[in-house]
Amino acid sequence: MTRFYVDVPLNLNETLILPENVFHHWVRVLRAQTGEQAVLFNGQGGEYTATLTDIQKKTASVVLQQFDGQDRTPDYQVTLGQVMSKGDRMDYAIQKATELGVHAIQLLVSERCEMRLKYERDQKKIEHWQQVAIAACEQCGLNRVPAILPPLSLEDWLTRLESVDGRKLVLAPARQPVSFTAPFPQSLYLLVGPEGGLSAAEIELASSNNFECWTLGERILRTETAPVVAMSALLFAYSSCKHTDLF
């Protein structure tokens, strides 16, 4: 069934006028007719089955007839600190990290970062990336949308995390293997560098702020591939910790 994110309160058995973007996609593009159903969610947990009851020239109404409280997000929260990159690479990283259950994505600027978002017009880029995350949730079945957080310098982000509890990992050459033991951490912070990688000084700064260097295999991964592999590895580690004492 088609799924749509709506940024409005939802309540069982209420009649709702569809937001303009949902009306355009469902009624105008997909040519939905009265009586057809879709799933609506607002990021607060759970989702509703909505039946299209009325179509006008510029609006349409639905009735929310069934609530499903299933929460498909992981039992742990990963905040991804992603140094920004240009073009489709950033879209891909955000889309796939969302599909794999990331809790939030902190946009970062580092020494070798390709982008600098400094001006008011750059808010449109952040809004675009937020929409990428929303579309990924609509497609994959998740019903909590990760927040795309405004850019910080890498140093500022590390400073903010100094007193924050959680497992902290930076994708970088590791001095020793990283292991996960039960119970699996409830909060994790994952740092991924730019296309040119983090500098030695930045890796050292992360290490001095309690980030463990984590190497994923023998290959050097691209900036958009690294979070996909890391998030997948965390899903596997979590599953393993549920069934064994050591991963």
N, C-alpha and C positions, 0 to 999 in steps of 0.2 A: 504494500500500500504506500502511496506517495506520502512523504513526510515534509512538514514545514515548521520552521521556527517562527514564533510570533512573540514579540516583545511586549506582551500585555498580560494582565492577570487572567487566569483560566479557572473556571468553576464548573463542576458537573451540572448538566441539564440547563445551562444558560445558553442564550442566543448571542452570537458574536458576529459583528461586522468584520469581515476579513481586512487586514491591513492591505494597503495598496499594492505592495510588492507581491504578496501571496495571491491577491485577486488577479493580478496580471499574469503570474506564472501558471496558476491552476486553471483559471477560467479562460483567459485570453490565449495563452500559449498551448496549454494541454486540452483546451476546449471541454472542460468539465461541464456536466449537466446536473440539474437538480436531482437529488437522490444519491449522487456519488459520494464516496467517503474518502477521507484523508486522515492522517495522524498529525495533530498539532502538539507542540511542546514549547515551553517558554524558558527552559534552562533551570527551573526550580526543582526538577526531579519529577519523574513520571511523564506520562503523555496521555492525550485524549483522542478518542475516535470522534471525528467531526463529520456530520452529514450536511451536505449542501442543500439548503432549503429554499433559497430565494436568490435570483440573479437579476440585477438591474443593469443599466447601461454602464455605470462606473463603480458599482458596489455589488457585493454579494454577502449573504448571511449563512451561517452554519449553526447547528445545534450540537453541543458537546454531549454525547450520549453514553460514553463509556470511558472510565479512567483505568489505566494500567500503571501501577506504582513501581514496576520493576526498574531498578537502577542498574544500568549496564556499565557504569564507570568502575575502574579498579578500586580495590579496597585501600589503596595507598595513593598518595598525591605526589606527582612529579611536576616541579616547576622547571621548565627548560629555559636556560639563559642562552639565547641564540644571537651570536654576532650577525648583524644584518649583511645581506648580500643582494646583488642586483638581479633584475630579470625574474625569470621563472623559478630560479633556485629557492628563493625565499618562500614563494607560494607553495612549492613542493614540500619544503621542510615543515611548514605550518600545517598543510593538509594532512600529511602522513603522521605527524606527531599527534594531531587531533584524533585521527582514526585509531591510534594506538593508546588513547586514553590520557593524554597529557592534561594536567590540571590548569596550568597557566603558562604563557610564553612571555618571558621578559626580553624585549628587544635590547640589544647591547651594541655599544660602539667600542672598538678596540683599536690598537695601533695600526693594524692592517685592514681595518674595515673599509669596505667599498662605498659605504653610504654615510651621509650625515643628514639627519632629519632635524633641522633647526628652525624652520619657519612654519607659520600657521598653515600654509597650503599643504605641508607635509602630513597634516592630520588626515588628508584624504588617503594617503598611502596606508596609514594605520587602520583606517576604516575599511579599506580594501582587504587587508590581511585579516581583520576581524570577520569580514564576510566570507573569506576563504574557510575559516574555522567553522562558521555556521553551516556553510554548504557541506562541509565534510561530515558534520554531525547529522545533517539531514540524510545524507547518503548511507552512512554506516550504522545508524541505529542508536547512537549515543544521544542522551537527552540533557546533558549538561555541557554548555559551550565554554571552552577555555577562554579566559580573558587574554587579549593581546595587550600587554602593558607598554606604555610609552617608553622610548629609549632612555637608557642610562649609560654612563660610561662604565666600563668593566670595573674600574676601581671603586666607583660609587656603589655598584651592586654588591661587590664583595664586602664593602664596609657595612652595608645594611644587613648583611647576613651574619655578621660576626656573632651576634647574640641569639641567633635563630637556631632552634634545635632541628635536627634532621641529618640524613646521610648526604654528603656533598661530594660530587664526582666531577672531574674535569677530564675530557677526552684528550689524553696526552700520553707520551711514552711513560710507562710505569716503572718505578724502581722495584716494586714488588707486586705480586698478583692481588687482585681485588676479589674478595669472596663475600658471599651473603649467607648469613646464618639465621635460623629461626630464633625469635620472631622477626619477620621482615619489617623493615622500617616503615612507619606510617607516612613520613615526609622525606622526599628526596629532592635534591637540587642538582641539575645536570648542566654543565657548561660546555658549549660547543663553539669553537672558534670560527674565523672567517675562512674564505677560500685559500688564503695564504698561510693559514694556521696562526695560532697564538705565538707570540714571541717567547723566548726563554724567560725573559723578565716577567711576563704576564703569567706564565705557568708557575713560576716561583712565587709570585704574589698570591695566586690562587692556593698554592700549597701552604703558604704561611697563614692562610685564612681557613685552614682545616678542610680543604678540598683534596681528595685522594686522586692521584693520577690513574686513569683507567684506560688500558689499551685493549681495543677490540680486534683481536686477531693480528695477523702479520701485515695487513694491507693498510695503506694510507687512504682514508675515506674522504670523499668530497664533503663540503660543508652541509649540503642538503641530504646526503646519504647517512652521515654520522648519527643524527638524532633518530632516524628510522631504525638503524641497527641497535643503537643503545636502548631505545624504548622497547624493542622486541626482546632484547636480552634481559631487561628488567621484568618483563612479563614472564619469561621462562624462569628467571630466578625466583620470582614470587610463587609460581606454581610449584617449583621444586621445594621451596621452603615449607609449603603446606603439607608436603608428603614425606620430606626427609629433614634431617637436622642440619644438613650442610649442602651447599651448592658450590 
